[in-house]
Amino acid sequence: MTNRRNILKSFLFIPAAMLLPASLRKKTTSHARLIPFLETNLAGFKYYRGYEISDRIRTGERLNLVREPSNPYDYDAVQVFRGRDKLGYIPRTESSTVAQMMDRGVQLTARIQRISGVDNMDREIYLEVEMQV
């Protein structure tokens, strides 16, 4: 329920960000503010490099989001990377909104919000997706 509320709240910020010219949206400076708009889990963590590097992953760490429109299972797929290591995806239930924003030039990043589980086999990563303004 919290995720849905956060998504609905984020729609208040989306129109203003999308009205900006592309040159301003893509500009990243040290003065860029990050506005959190989505809390979600990381899908597919156990199928990618997550288990190999899970002991080095820390709460608060920044992650990169990369669109993957050629994904045969989800046209709106958004990959999550830690450096060069692919950790997984934004879940399909959330990826449409994130993908549309990225396709319109809105700069998004993710941050590890919480890590649960005591060992690699049951570890789950929770993300906060943030919009640069």
C-alpha positions in Angstrom: 0.0 0.0 0.0 2.9 2.4 0.8 4.4 1.8 -2.6 1.1 2.8 -4.4 0.8 5.9 -2.3 4.3 6.9 -3.1 3.7 6.4 -6.8 0.6 8.5 -6.6 2.4 11.2 -4.8 5.2 11.1 -7.4 2.7 12.1 -10.1 2.6 15.5 -8.6 6.3 15.9 -9.5 6.3 14.2 -12.9 4.4 16.8 -14.9 6.7 19.6 -13.8 9.8 17.6 -14.6 8.5 16.6 -18.0 7.7 20.2 -19.0 11.4 21.1 -18.7 13.4 21.3 -21.9 15.5 18.2 -22.5 18.7 20.2 -22.2 17.7 21.1 -18.6 16.4 17.6 -17.7 19.7 15.9 -18.7 21.9 18.4 -17.0 23.5 16.9 -13.9 25.4 19.2 -11.6 26.5 18.9 -8.1 23.5 21.0 -7.2 21.0 18.5 -8.5 18.4 17.5 -6.0 17.1 13.9 -5.7 13.4 13.4 -5.0 12.4 9.9 -3.9 9.2 8.8 -5.6 9.2 5.0 -5.5 10.0 2.3 -3.0 10.3 -1.2 -4.3 12.2 -4.5 -4.1 14.9 -5.6 -6.5 13.6 -8.3 -8.8 15.8 -11.1 -10.0 18.6 -10.5 -7.5 19.3 -14.2 -7.1 19.7 -14.7 -10.9 22.4 -12.2 -11.5 25.6 -11.0 -9.8 23.8 -10.3 -6.5 24.9 -13.4 -4.7 28.5 -13.0 -5.7 28.8 -9.5 -4.4 26.1 -9.5 -1.7 28.6 -9.2 1.2 29.8 -5.9 -0.3 26.4 -4.3 -0.9 25.5 -1.6 1.7 22.4 0.3 2.6 22.5 3.8 1.1 24.6 2.8 -1.8 23.7 4.4 -5.2 22.7 2.2 -8.1 22.3 2.9 -11.8 19.1 2.3 -13.8 19.4 1.3 -17.5 16.4 0.8 -19.8 16.2 -2.5 -21.7 13.4 -2.1 -24.3 14.6 -5.1 -26.2 13.8 -7.4 -23.2 11.6 -10.2 -24.7 9.6 -10.5 -21.4 9.0 -6.9 -20.5 9.2 -4.0 -23.0 9.3 -1.6 -20.1 12.3 -3.4 -18.4 14.6 -1.4 -16.3 17.9 -3.0 -15.3 19.6 -2.2 -12.0 23.4 -2.0 -11.9 26.1 -1.6 -9.2 29.0 -0.3 -11.2 29.3 -3.0 -14.0 27.5 -5.7 -12.0 23.9 -6.3 -12.9 21.9 -6.9 -9.8 18.4 -7.4 -11.3 15.4 -5.3 -12.4 12.8 -2.9 -11.2 9.8 -5.3 -10.8 7.5 -5.5 -13.8 4.6 -4.1 -11.7 6.6 -0.8 -11.2 8.7 -0.7 -14.4 6.1 0.9 -16.7 6.2 4.2 -14.8 10.0 4.2 -14.4 10.5 3.3 -18.1 8.2 6.1 -19.3 10.0 8.7 -17.2 13.4 7.5 -18.4 12.2 7.5 -22.0 11.2 11.1 -21.6 14.6 12.1 -20.4 14.0 12.3 -16.7 17.2 11.3 -14.9 16.6 8.6 -12.3 18.8 6.8 -9.9 18.2 4.2 -7.2 19.5 3.9 -3.7 19.6 0.7 -1.5 17.1 1.4 1.2 17.1 -1.8 3.1 18.6 -5.3 2.9 16.8 -8.2 4.5 17.8 -11.9 5.0 20.7 -13.5 6.9 22.4 -15.3 4.1 22.7 -15.1 0.3 19.9 -17.5 -0.4 17.1 -15.5 1.2 18.6 -12.0 0.8 16.2 -9.4 -0.5 17.1 -5.8 -1.5 14.7 -2.9 -1.3 15.3 0.2 -3.4 14.2 3.8 -3.4 14.1 5.3 -6.9 14.9 9.0 -7.0 14.4 11.6 -9.7 17.0 14.3 -10.3 15.7 17.9 -10.4 
